[in-house]
């Protein structure tokens, strides 16, 4: 293990153990340089990194995030991204039309 990574195998909410129920190869480390928790996999050959936990603490959200971001859910994730992008695009178009209307009507 690299000097900047601390293995987390025990935590107060048993997240490290519960993560293994999702994937036996998963393990959690704390990255001292980045000051974040990361999930790694023993099954990955050259680089064990899987994802950074986007929360300051290890809790149920970590489990939910691990399930949501599994490669089996890629189609659902891509659909959510597309829907969000379309929503943002429509909002931006509407705002631009309003700005143009205001500029012309002035």
Secondary structure as a PSIPRED ss2 file (coil, helix, strand):
# PSIPRED VFORMAT (PSIPRED V4.0)

   1 X C   1.000  0.000  0.000
   2 X C   1.000  0.000  0.000
   3 X C   1.000  0.000  0.000
   4 X C   1.000  0.000  0.000
   5 X E   0.000  0.000  1.000
   6 X E   0.000  0.000  1.000
   7 X E   0.000  0.000  1.000
   8 X E   0.000  0.000  1.000
   9 X C   1.000  0.000  0.000
  10 X C   1.000  0.000  0.000
  11 X C   1.000  0.000  0.000
  12 X C   1.000  0.000  0.000
  13 X C   1.000  0.000  0.000
  14 X C   1.000  0.000  0.000
  15 X H   0.000  1.000  0.000
  16 X H   0.000  1.000  0.000
  17 X H   0.000  1.000  0.000
  18 X H   0.000  1.000  0.000
  19 X H   0.000  1.000  0.000
  20 X H   0.000  1.000  0.000
  21 X H   0.000  1.000  0.000
  22 X H   0.000  1.000  0.000
  23 X C   1.000  0.000  0.000
  24 X C   1.000  0.000  0.000
  25 X C   1.000  0.000  0.000
  26 X E   0.000  0.000  1.000
  27 X E   0.000  0.000  1.000
  28 X E   0.000  0.000  1.000
  29 X E   0.000  0.000  1.000
  30 X E   0.000  0.000  1.000
  31 X E   0.000  0.000  1.000
  32 X C   1.000  0.000  0.000
  33 X C   1.000  0.000  0.000
  34 X C   1.000  0.000  0.000
  35 X C   1.000  0.000  0.000
  36 X E   0.000  0.000  1.000
  37 X E   0.000  0.000  1.000
  38 X E   0.000  0.000  1.000
  39 X E   0.000  0.000  1.000
  40 X E   0.000  0.000  1.000
  41 X E   0.000  0.000  1.000
  42 X C   1.000  0.000  0.000
  43 X C   1.000  0.000  0.000
  44 X C   1.000  0.000  0.000
  45 X C   1.000  0.000  0.000
  46 X C   1.000  0.000  0.000
  47 X C   1.000  0.000  0.000
  48 X C   1.000  0.000  0.000
  49 X E   0.000  0.000  1.000
  50 X E   0.000  0.000  1.000
  51 X E   0.000  0.000  1.000
  52 X E   0.000  0.000  1.000
  53 X C   1.000  0.000  0.000
  54 X C   1.000  0.000  0.000
  55 X C   1.000  0.000  0.000
  56 X C   1.000  0.000  0.000
  57 X C   1.000  0.000  0.000
  58 X C   1.000  0.000  0.000
  59 X C   1.000  0.000  0.000
  60 X H   0.000  1.000  0.000
  61 X H   0.000  1.000  0.000
  62 X H   0.000  1.000  0.000
  63 X H   0.000  1.000  0.000
  64 X H   0.000  1.000  0.000
  65 X H   0.000  1.000  0.000
  66 X H   0.000  1.000  0.000
  67 X H   0.000  1.000  0.000
  68 X H   0.000  1.000  0.000
  69 X C   1.000  0.000  0.000
  70 X C   1.000  0.000  0.000
  71 X H   0.000  1.000  0.000
  72 X H   0.000  1.000  0.000
  73 X H   0.000  1.000  0.000
  74 X H   0.000  1.000  0.000
  75 X H   0.000  1.000  0.000
  76 X H   0.000  1.000  0.000
  77 X H   0.000  1.000  0.000
  78 X H   0.000  1.000  0.000
  79 X H   0.000  1.000  0.000
  80 X H   0.000  1.000  0.000
  81 X H   0.000  1.000  0.000
  82 X H   0.000  1.000  0.000
  83 X H   0.000  1.000  0.000
  84 X H   0.000  1.000  0.000
  85 X H   0.000  1.000  0.000
  86 X H   0.000  1.000  0.000
  87 X H   0.000  1.000  0.000
  88 X H   0.000  1.000  0.000
  89 X H   0.000  1.000  0.000
  90 X H   0.000  1.000  0.000
  91 X H   0.000  1.000  0.000
  92 X H   0.000  1.000  0.000
  93 X H   0.000  1.000  0.000
  94 X H   0.000  1.000  0.000
  95 X H   0.000  1.000  0.000
  96 X H   0.000  1.000  0.000
  97 X H   0.000  1.000  0.000
  98 X H   0.000  1.000  0.000
  99 X H   0.000  1.000  0.000
 100 X H   0.000  1.000  0.000
 101 X H   0.000  1.000  0.000
 102 X H   0.000  1.000  0.000
 103 X H   0.000  1.000  0.000
 104 X H   0.000  1.000  0.000
 105 X H   0.000  1.000  0.000
 106 X C   1.000  0.000  0.000
